[in-house]
C-alpha cells in the first residue's frame, strides 16, 4: 500500500467505507406502475443515435426494446447516424470477437438475442458511411436501410400506433 499522509489517514477513518457489506439492500423494490403486456397488434419502435460504449444510452435502448418484445410487442430498433456503429460485428481486440474489456460485446450479444427472439434491427447505410464502416460488417440479421428510410420508418411505426422511444446522443 502507498505511504499515506496524516490527513489522508484521517480522511480514510472518519467514516468507515464501505459502510455496508456487499449484498445490503439500500433501495426499495416497489414497482409503481403495472407490468403492462402488449395488446393485440401493439408495436414498440426505438430510434438510437448513440455511439456504442460512449454511454449506456444505446445498450439500455436495446434492453428496453427486448423487454417490450418479451411483453408481446412487435418490436424494432432503428440505428442511424453514429448509432449505426452499434451494429458492427467487427468489434473486438486484438481480433474480432475477442473482448478487450468485460462487456465489450454486450451490444453485439444483446442485438443477436433481440433478432433471434423476433425483433427487427435496422441500420442506416449513411450512418455507416459517415464513420467508414462497411455494410458487410453488420451483425447477422441487421437490415441495412437507405438514409431516407429514417423518417419513413418513423412515419410507418407512428401510423401503426407504436410506442416510440427515441434516444439521442451527440
Beta strands, then each sheet from edge to edge (+ up, - down):
strand 1: 43-49
strand 2: 74-79
strand 3: 120-124
strand 4: 143-145
strand 5: 163-168
sheet 1: 4+ 3+ 2+ 1+ 5+
end
